[in-house]
């Protein structure tokens, strides 16, 4: 048994409101998705789902709202 590919097991992180506020600030500052995901400690895919949850659809990251995302969960 175990992981046959030798890769590390994935660790999942639930985003806190503080994480969401950091994402919002970084979005408004114009940071790219890779930098934001690294800063918060999540996979890029997780960040993209979070951006949709917070109203930043169609590549408009500046529209992301931490409060909206927090209410959506």
Biopython code that builds the backbone (N, CA, C, O; Angstrom):
import numpy as np
from Bio.PDB.StructureBuilder import StructureBuilder

atoms = [
    (1, "UNK", "N", (0.834, -1.178, 0.000)),
    (1, "UNK", "CA", (0.000, 0.000, 0.000)),
    (1, "UNK", "C", (0.877, 1.239, 0.000)),
    (1, "UNK", "O", (2.090, 1.141, -0.183)),
    (2, "UNK", "N", (0.272, 2.407, 0.204)),
    (2, "UNK", "CA", (1.045, 3.641, 0.183)),
    (2, "UNK", "C", (0.940, 4.316, -1.163)),
    (2, "UNK", "O", (0.196, 3.890, -2.046)),
    (3, "UNK", "N", (1.679, 5.342, -1.287)),
    (3, "UNK", "CA", (1.650, 6.117, -2.515)),
    (3, "UNK", "C", (2.671, 5.541, -3.477)),
    (3, "UNK", "O", (3.872, 5.612, -3.218)),
    (4, "UNK", "N", (2.211, 4.967, -4.589)),
    (4, "UNK", "CA", (3.087, 4.277, -5.518)),
    (4, "UNK", "C", (3.963, 5.214, -6.323)),
    (4, "UNK", "O", (5.010, 4.789, -6.811)),
    (5, "UNK", "N", (3.587, 6.449, -6.480)),
    (5, "UNK", "CA", (4.372, 7.397, -7.269)),
    (5, "UNK", "C", (5.498, 8.043, -6.470)),
    (5, "UNK", "O", (6.376, 8.684, -7.047)),
    (6, "UNK", "N", (5.482, 7.887, -5.177)),
    (6, "UNK", "CA", (6.528, 8.472, -4.356)),
    (6, "UNK", "C", (6.286, 9.931, -4.022)),
    (6, "UNK", "O", (7.126, 10.562, -3.382)),
    (7, "UNK", "N", (5.166, 10.475, -4.438)),
    (7, "UNK", "CA", (4.851, 11.876, -4.143)),
    (7, "UNK", "C", (4.328, 11.991, -2.713)),
    (7, "UNK", "O", (3.832, 11.026, -2.131)),
    (8, "UNK", "N", (4.451, 13.180, -2.174)),
    (8, "UNK", "CA", (3.945, 13.411, -0.821)),
    (8, "UNK", "C", (2.420, 13.442, -0.831)),
    (8, "UNK", "O", (1.798, 13.801, -1.832)),
    (9, "UNK", "N", (1.844, 13.069, 0.274)),
    (9, "UNK", "CA", (0.394, 13.132, 0.407)),
    (9, "UNK", "C", (-0.047, 14.589, 0.404)),
    (9, "UNK", "O", (0.645, 15.459, 0.934)),
    (10, "UNK", "N", (-1.191, 14.842, -0.191)),
    (10, "UNK", "CA", (-1.708, 16.209, -0.224)),
    (10, "UNK", "C", (-2.239, 16.620, 1.123)),
    (10, "UNK", "O", (-2.861, 15.836, 1.840)),
    (11, "UNK", "N", (-1.981, 17.865, 1.450)),
    (11, "UNK", "CA", (-2.550, 18.435, 2.667)),
    (11, "UNK", "C", (-3.540, 19.498, 2.235)),
    (11, "UNK", "O", (-3.233, 20.346, 1.397)),
    (12, "UNK", "N", (-4.713, 19.446, 2.805)),
    (12, "UNK", "CA", (-5.742, 20.405, 2.453)),
    (12, "UNK", "C", (-5.803, 21.495, 3.503)),
    (12, "UNK", "O", (-5.626, 21.246, 4.695)),
    (13, "UNK", "N", (-6.055, 22.690, 3.042)),
    (13, "UNK", "CA", (-6.117, 23.822, 3.948)),
    (13, "UNK", "C", (-7.450, 24.529, 3.749)),
    (13, "UNK", "O", (-7.817, 24.881, 2.628)),
    (14, "UNK", "N", (-8.152, 24.727, 4.821)),
    (14, "UNK", "CA", (-9.386, 25.502, 4.766)),
    (14, "UNK", "C", (-9.019, 26.963, 4.919)),
    (14, "UNK", "O", (-8.318, 27.335, 5.860)),
    (15, "UNK", "N", (-9.483, 27.790, 4.007)),
    (15, "UNK", "CA", (-9.152, 29.210, 4.046)),
    (15, "UNK", "C", (-9.911, 29.911, 5.171)),
    (15, "UNK", "O", (-11.114, 29.717, 5.345)),
    (16, "UNK", "N", (-9.195, 30.715, 5.914)),
    (16, "UNK", "CA", (-9.809, 31.505, 6.979)),
    (16, "UNK", "C", (-10.205, 32.870, 6.403)),
    (16, "UNK", "O", (-9.857, 33.208, 5.272)),
    (17, "UNK", "N", (-10.927, 33.631, 7.196)),
    (17, "UNK", "CA", (-11.290, 34.985, 6.767)),
    (17, "UNK", "C", (-10.026, 35.832, 6.607)),
    (17, "UNK", "O", (-9.955, 36.679, 5.717)),
    (18, "UNK", "N", (-9.034, 35.605, 7.464)),
    (18, "UNK", "CA", (-7.756, 36.329, 7.346)),
    (18, "UNK", "C", (-7.073, 35.999, 6.023)),
    (18, "UNK", "O", (-6.518, 36.886, 5.375)),
    (19, "UNK", "N", (-7.110, 34.710, 5.613)),
    (19, "UNK", "CA", (-6.551, 34.318, 4.317)),
    (19, "UNK", "C", (-7.278, 35.051, 3.193)),
    (19, "UNK", "O", (-6.660, 35.542, 2.248)),
    (20, "UNK", "N", (-8.590, 35.113, 3.314)),
    (20, "UNK", "CA", (-9.394, 35.767, 2.272)),
    (20, "UNK", "C", (-9.093, 37.260, 2.191)),
    (20, "UNK", "O", (-9.060, 37.828, 1.099)),
    (21, "UNK", "N", (-8.875, 37.895, 3.333)),
    (21, "UNK", "CA", (-8.521, 39.317, 3.314)),
    (21, "UNK", "C", (-7.150, 39.525, 2.662)),
    (21, "UNK", "O", (-6.931, 40.513, 1.961)),
    (22, "UNK", "N", (-6.240, 38.591, 2.897)),
    (22, "UNK", "CA", (-4.923, 38.662, 2.256)),
    (22, "UNK", "C", (-5.062, 38.499, 0.744)),
    (22, "UNK", "O", (-4.420, 39.217, -0.022)),
    (23, "UNK", "N", (-5.897, 37.559, 0.318)),
    (23, "UNK", "CA", (-6.149, 37.360, -1.119)),
    (23, "UNK", "C", (-6.726, 38.634, -1.721)),
    (23, "UNK", "O", (-6.295, 39.076, -2.786)),
    (24, "UNK", "N", (-7.699, 39.220, -1.039)),
    (24, "UNK", "CA", (-8.318, 40.446, -1.542)),
    (24, "UNK", "C", (-7.276, 41.558, -1.704)),
    (24, "UNK", "O", (-7.233, 42.223, -2.738)),
    (25, "UNK", "N", (-6.446, 41.755, -0.693)),
    (25, "UNK", "CA", (-5.424, 42.810, -0.751)),
    (25, "UNK", "C", (-4.440, 42.555, -1.889)),
    (25, "UNK", "O", (-4.066, 43.480, -2.610)),
    (26, "UNK", "N", (-4.025, 41.305, -2.047)),
    (26, "UNK", "CA", (-3.068, 40.979, -3.101)),
    (26, "UNK", "C", (-3.688, 41.115, -4.487)),
    (26, "UNK", "O", (-3.012, 41.508, -5.438)),
    (27, "UNK", "N", (-4.976, 40.789, -4.603)),
    (27, "UNK", "CA", (-5.679, 40.963, -5.885)),
    (27, "UNK", "C", (-5.732, 42.442, -6.247)),
    (27, "UNK", "O", (-5.432, 42.829, -7.377)),
    (28, "UNK", "N", (-6.111, 43.248, -5.291)),
    (28, "UNK", "CA", (-6.224, 44.691, -5.531)),
    (28, "UNK", "C", (-4.859, 45.316, -5.839)),
    (28, "UNK", "O", (-4.784, 46.330, -6.532)),
    (29, "UNK", "N", (-3.778, 44.710, -5.323)),
    (29, "UNK", "CA", (-2.426, 45.206, -5.582)),
    (29, "UNK", "C", (-1.891, 44.724, -6.935)),
    (29, "UNK", "O", (-0.814, 45.138, -7.364)),
    (30, "UNK", "N", (-2.648, 43.848, -7.602)),
    (30, "UNK", "CA", (-2.250, 43.400, -8.933)),
    (30, "UNK", "C", (-1.345, 42.185, -8.975)),
    (30, "UNK", "O", (-0.743, 41.904, -10.012)),
    (31, "UNK", "N", (-1.232, 41.456, -7.868)),
    (31, "UNK", "CA", (-0.400, 40.247, -7.852)),
    (31, "UNK", "C", (-1.015, 39.162, -8.732)),
    (31, "UNK", "O", (-2.233, 39.105, -8.907)),
    (32, "UNK", "N", (-0.158, 38.302, -9.285)),
    (32, "UNK", "CA", (-0.674, 37.214, -10.124)),
    (32, "UNK", "C", (-1.130, 36.040, -9.256)),
    (32, "UNK", "O", (-0.820, 35.971, -8.066)),
    (33, "UNK", "N", (-1.863, 35.131, -9.868)),
    (33, "UNK", "CA", (-2.458, 34.012, -9.140)),
    (33, "UNK", "C", (-1.407, 33.140, -8.474)),
    (33, "UNK", "O", (-1.608, 32.679, -7.350)),
    (34, "UNK", "N", (-0.298, 32.909, -9.144)),
    (34, "UNK", "CA", (0.765, 32.070, -8.590)),
    (34, "UNK", "C", (1.322, 32.681, -7.297)),
    (34, "UNK", "O", (1.515, 31.975, -6.307)),
    (35, "UNK", "N", (1.577, 33.980, -7.313)),
    (35, "UNK", "CA", (2.119, 34.664, -6.136)),
    (35, "UNK", "C", (1.123, 34.636, -4.985)),
    (35, "UNK", "O", (1.506, 34.437, -3.832)),
    (36, "UNK", "N", (-0.158, 34.837, -5.295)),
    (36, "UNK", "CA", (-1.187, 34.835, -4.249)),
    (36, "UNK", "C", (-1.316, 33.439, -3.645)),
    (36, "UNK", "O", (-1.359, 33.289, -2.424)),
    (37, "UNK", "N", (-1.378, 32.417, -4.502)),
    (37, "UNK", "CA", (-1.496, 31.042, -4.016)),
    (37, "UNK", "C", (-0.312, 30.682, -3.126)),
    (37, "UNK", "O", (-0.496, 30.067, -2.075)),
    (38, "UNK", "N", (0.894, 31.054, -3.529)),
    (38, "UNK", "CA", (2.087, 30.774, -2.723)),
    (38, "UNK", "C", (2.022, 31.490, -1.376)),
    (38, "UNK", "O", (2.346, 30.907, -0.342)),
    (39, "UNK", "N", (1.607, 32.744, -1.391)),
    (39, "UNK", "CA", (1.552, 33.537, -0.156)),
    (39, "UNK", "C", (0.548, 32.972, 0.846)),
    (39, "UNK", "O", (0.767, 33.035, 2.055)),
    (40, "UNK", "N", (-0.551, 32.422, 0.337)),
    (40, "UNK", "CA", (-1.595, 31.897, 1.211)),
    (40, "UNK", "C", (-1.348, 30.422, 1.543)),
    (40, "UNK", "O", (-1.887, 29.903, 2.520)),
    (41, "UNK", "N", (-0.529, 29.753, 0.722)),
    (41, "UNK", "CA", (-0.208, 28.352, 0.979)),
    (41, "UNK", "C", (-1.201, 27.367, 0.419)),
    (41, "UNK", "O", (-1.459, 26.321, 1.014)),
    (42, "UNK", "N", (-1.772, 27.709, -0.753)),
    (42, "UNK", "CA", (-2.727, 26.809, -1.397)),
    (42, "UNK", "C", (-2.314, 26.577, -2.845)),
    (42, "UNK", "O", (-1.490, 27.309, -3.393)),
    (43, "UNK", "N", (-2.892, 25.556, -3.453)),
    (43, "UNK", "CA", (-2.660, 25.259, -4.863)),
    (43, "UNK", "C", (-3.347, 26.318, -5.716)),
    (43, "UNK", "O", (-4.352, 26.900, -5.306)),
    (44, "UNK", "N", (-2.810, 26.558, -6.882)),
    (44, "UNK", "CA", (-3.387, 27.541, -7.802)),
    (44, "UNK", "C", (-4.860, 27.251, -8.096)),
    (44, "UNK", "O", (-5.671, 28.174, -8.176)),
    (45, "UNK", "N", (-5.206, 25.973, -8.255)),
    (45, "UNK", "CA", (-6.594, 25.598, -8.522)),
    (45, "UNK", "C", (-7.531, 25.991, -7.388)),
    (45, "UNK", "O", (-8.660, 26.421, -7.622)),
    (46, "UNK", "N", (-7.051, 25.839, -6.162)),
    (46, "UNK", "CA", (-7.825, 26.248, -4.989)),
    (46, "UNK", "C", (-8.058, 27.749, -5.027)),
    (46, "UNK", "O", (-9.153, 28.227, -4.730)),
    (47, "UNK", "N", (-7.015, 28.490, -5.397)),
    (47, "UNK", "CA", (-7.149, 29.945, -5.473)),
    (47, "UNK", "C", (-8.173, 30.340, -6.536)),
    (47, "UNK", "O", (-8.999, 31.221, -6.298)),
    (48, "UNK", "N", (-8.127, 29.702, -7.701)),
    (48, "UNK", "CA", (-9.079, 30.048, -8.757)),
    (48, "UNK", "C", (-10.520, 29.797, -8.319)),
    (48, "UNK", "O", (-11.408, 30.596, -8.616)),
    (49, "UNK", "N", (-10.755, 28.687, -7.612)),
    (49, "UNK", "CA", (-12.112, 28.424, -7.098)),
    (49, "UNK", "C", (-12.508, 29.486, -6.078)),
    (49, "UNK", "O", (-13.654, 29.933, -6.044)),
    (50, "UNK", "N", (-11.550, 29.883, -5.252)),
    (50, "UNK", "CA", (-11.822, 30.915, -4.245)),
    (50, "UNK", "C", (-12.140, 32.252, -4.911)),
    (50, "UNK", "O", (-13.021, 32.979, -4.451)),
    (51, "UNK", "N", (-11.436, 32.576, -5.981)),
    (51, "UNK", "CA", (-11.694, 33.830, -6.691)),
    (51, "UNK", "C", (-13.114, 33.847, -7.255)),
    (51, "UNK", "O", (-13.792, 34.874, -7.206)),
    (52, "UNK", "N", (-13.561, 32.716, -7.787)),
    (52, "UNK", "CA", (-14.938, 32.631, -8.284)),
    (52, "UNK", "C", (-15.931, 32.817, -7.140)),
    (52, "UNK", "O", (-16.926, 33.526, -7.284)),
    (53, "UNK", "N", (-15.659, 32.185, -6.019)),
    (53, "UNK", "CA", (-16.542, 32.283, -4.853)),
    (53, "UNK", "C", (-16.665, 33.733, -4.391)),
    (53, "UNK", "O", (-17.720, 34.150, -3.912)),
    (54, "UNK", "N", (-15.592, 34.491, -4.534)),
    (54, "UNK", "CA", (-15.575, 35.878, -4.079)),
    (54, "UNK", "C", (-15.947, 36.891, -5.142)),
    (54, "UNK", "O", (-15.747, 38.089, -4.941)),
    (55, "UNK", "N", (-16.484, 36.444, -6.270)),
    (55, "UNK", "CA", (-16.989, 37.358, -7.282)),
    (55, "UNK", "C", (-15.971, 37.869, -8.278)),
    (55, "UNK", "O", (-16.247, 38.837, -8.986)),
    (56, "UNK", "N", (-14.804, 37.252, -8.357)),
    (56, "UNK", "CA", (-13.766, 37.710, -9.289)),
    (56, "UNK", "C", (-13.770, 36.835, -10.539)),
    (56, "UNK", "O", (-12.776, 36.178, -10.848)),
    (57, "UNK", "N", (-14.878, 36.830, -11.246)),
    (57, "UNK", "CA", (-15.001, 35.974, -12.421)),
    (57, "UNK", "C", (-14.466, 36.666, -13.668)),
    (57, "UNK", "O", (-14.264, 37.880, -13.690)),
    (58, "UNK", "N", (-14.245, 35.875, -14.690)),
    (58, "UNK", "CA", (-13.768, 36.371, -15.986)),
    (58, "UNK", "C", (-12.439, 37.107, -15.881)),
    (58, "UNK", "O", (-12.209, 38.083, -16.595)),
    (59, "UNK", "N", (-11.563, 36.641, -14.993)),
    (59, "UNK", "CA", (-10.235, 37.210, -14.873)),
    (59, "UNK", "C", (-10.163, 38.580, -14.236)),
    (59, "UNK", "O", (-9.136, 39.249, -14.354)),
    (60, "UNK", "N", (-11.207, 39.021, -13.571)),
    (60, "UNK", "CA", (-11.227, 40.353, -12.945)),
    (60, "UNK", "C", (-10.936, 40.219, -11.459)),
    (60, "UNK", "O", (-11.829, 40.352, -10.622)),
    (61, "UNK", "N", (-9.661, 39.951, -11.142)),
    (61, "UNK", "CA", (-9.262, 39.712, -9.755)),
    (61, "UNK", "C", (-9.516, 40.891, -8.836)),
    (61, "UNK", "O", (-9.752, 40.697, -7.644)),
    (62, "UNK", "N", (-9.473, 42.110, -9.358)),
    (62, "UNK", "CA", (-9.671, 43.282, -8.507)),
    (62, "UNK", "C", (-11.074, 43.314, -7.907)),
    (62, "UNK", "O", (-11.316, 44.053, -6.952)),
    (63, "UNK", "N", (-12.001, 42.526, -8.449)),
    (63, "UNK", "CA", (-13.371, 42.503, -7.948)),
    (63, "UNK", "C", (-13.566, 41.510, -6.802)),
    (63, "UNK", "O", (-14.656, 41.436, -6.233)),
    (64, "UNK", "N", (-12.529, 40.747, -6.456)),
    (64, "UNK", "CA", (-12.657, 39.748, -5.397)),
    (64, "UNK", "C", (-13.007, 40.414, -4.070)),
    (64, "UNK", "O", (-12.432, 41.437, -3.701)),
    (65, "UNK", "N", (-13.961, 39.813, -3.362)),
    (65, "UNK", "CA", (-14.388, 40.322, -2.063)),
    (65, "UNK", "C", (-14.261, 39.221, -1.015)),
    (65, "UNK", "O", (-14.918, 38.184, -1.114)),
    (66, "UNK", "N", (-13.420, 39.447, -0.018)),
    (66, "UNK", "CA", (-13.246, 38.483, 1.067)),
    (66, "UNK", "C", (-14.565, 38.260, 1.800)),
    (66, "UNK", "O", (-14.891, 37.135, 2.178)),
    (67, "UNK", "N", (-15.305, 39.320, 1.993)),
    (67, "UNK", "CA", (-16.582, 39.227, 2.712)),
    (67, "UNK", "C", (-17.592, 38.380, 1.926)),
    (67, "UNK", "O", (-18.284, 37.543, 2.507)),
    (68, "UNK", "N", (-17.676, 38.594, 0.621)),
    (68, "UNK", "CA", (-18.588, 37.824, -0.224)),
    (68, "UNK", "C", (-18.203, 36.338, -0.205)),
    (68, "UNK", "O", (-19.070, 35.472, -0.095)),
    (69, "UNK", "N", (-16.923, 36.055, -0.311)),
    (69, "UNK", "CA", (-16.449, 34.670, -0.292)),
    (69, "UNK", "C", (-16.744, 34.009, 1.049)),
    (69, "UNK", "O", (-17.142, 32.845, 1.090)),
    (70, "UNK", "N", (-16.554, 34.733, 2.137)),
    (70, "UNK", "CA", (-16.806, 34.197, 3.469)),
    (70, "UNK", "C", (-18.288, 33.875, 3.648)),
    (70, "UNK", "O", (-18.631, 32.860, 4.256)),
    (71, "UNK", "N", (-19.151, 34.712, 3.135)),
    (71, "UNK", "CA", (-20.600, 34.465, 3.249)),
    (71, "UNK", "C", (-21.034, 33.295, 2.388)),
    (71, "UNK", "O", (-22.042, 32.654, 2.687)),
    (72, "UNK", "N", (-20.292, 32.999, 1.317)),
    (72, "UNK", "CA", (-20.668, 31.939, 0.386)),
    (72, "UNK", "C", (-20.404, 30.529, 0.933)),
    (72, "UNK", "O", (-20.913, 29.547, 0.392)),
    (73, "UNK", "N", (-19.614, 30.433, 1.999)),
    (73, "UNK", "CA", (-19.294, 29.080, 2.520)),
    (73, "UNK", "C", (-20.297, 28.617, 3.535)),
    (73, "UNK", "O", (-20.175, 27.513, 4.065)),
]
sb = StructureBuilder()
sb.init_structure("model")
sb.init_model(0)
sb.init_chain("A")
sb.init_seg("    ")
for serial, (resi, resn, name, xyz) in enumerate(atoms, 1):
    if name == "N":
        sb.init_residue(resn, " ", resi, " ")
    sb.init_atom(name, np.array(xyz, "f"), 0.0, 1.0, " ", f" {name:<3s}", serial, name[0])
structure = sb.get_structure()
